[in-house]
Amino acid sequence: MVCVASAFVPMNVARDASLYDSIRTTLDRAVADSAFPGAYVIVGTHDRVLARYGAGHLDWAPSPVPNDSTLWDMASLTKVIAMTSSMMQLVELHKVELDAPVQRYLPSWKGPNKEKVTVRHLLTHSSGLPAWRPLYKETSDADAALKLAYATPLDTLPGIRMVYSDIGGILMGEIVRAVSGERLDTYFATHIAVPLNLHETMFLPPASLLARIAPTEIDPWRQRQLRGEVHDENAAALGGVSGHAGLFSSARDLARIAQLYLSHGALNGVRIWKPATIVQFGTVQDSTFSNRALGWETPTGTNSAGHLMKRPAFGHTGFTGTSIWIDPAHDLFIVMLTNRVNPTRANTKLTAVRQALADSIVTHTR
């Protein structure tokens, strides 16, 4: 039985129709403004969908209209949907301690001051690691790229500042592998995706699904438009599976993930996490330091949650144009999937669209 969230939103046909019209207007205007070729938004509560809408097309060339089973490159939503979700289980099972040094699980991760970095530091992007480095340019195969990620030195001592780090995400995926004995894609599939019937959420999607996948960038490095292979160059260099990027999913599956969170960790009789674990991972760790929870981001009034959503809501964005926000206090989720990097990552119009959409949805549902 699905657990009932603390705040129930009753069925309201007029409100839901108005919500749908608002989403449609926002997305259609964004397509006309070339913010992205296509988008799909799904909004709901712990037990039902309030509105869904697909705008534009999968590509600027003639192509289908997005629907709830279109597959999108999740980019950094990988960090929360795959990596953090897996880490939540491992923490519950006492296989990982948040305040343990990373070296307990990755003993070969060595270098000045790295012994001071904890798992919590990695999850809150306060490890002292740099934001990024071009592994794909510096190495020629996946093993070498991973070794270089391990070798990347700290920029600062841990706990000094928040720097959103893909290198930290890579290491978190490695902790899942080291502790469970399963690569992140296998662990996520076995322990989360399969039990929840998430049939459209995966790393390395097969060629048979290409027609359903939204193309991303005409990539300068690979010299072609990407479709069905991860947009993130470092994730590609690592073989397409990483803690920081590589996951593909659909609006339908992300809605189920969001409903799992809003239902306190159990959905359709399947329990994935304890309620307390969701609260723990969705809570800001030090508000004087940053707005980061464990793996998750939280509303700031200026980020993609818009101006109206407040904590204890949590969410995340992906570079390709994806985002998810979950608001337990108001029993609400918002999933927005786009391929705004098609044909180029220089397109930055999505930021304002995300905020306008979130504000409109929050206004209509309260």
NORTAGI-V931894 format. One record per run of one state. SS is the DSSP state (alpha for helix, beta for strand, coil for the rest). FROM is the first residue (numbers start at 1). TO is the last residue. Records with the same first field share a line. If there is no record, write none. Layout:
SS=FROM-TO  FROM-TO
//
This chain:
coil=1-12  33-37  45-48  57-70  74-76  93-100  106-113  117-117  124-128  130-134  139-141  152-153  155-165  181-183  194-201  204-206  214-217  220-223  226-232  238-246  250-250  263-265  268-269  272-274  283-291  293-296  298-313  319-321  331-331  339-349  365-366
alpha=13-32  77-92  102-105  114-116  119-123  135-138  142-151  166-180  184-193  207-212  233-237  251-262  275-282  328-330  350-364
beta=38-44  49-56  71-73  101-101  118-118  129-129  154-154  202-203  213-213  218-219  224-225  247-249  266-267  270-271  292-292  297-297  314-318  322-327  332-338
//
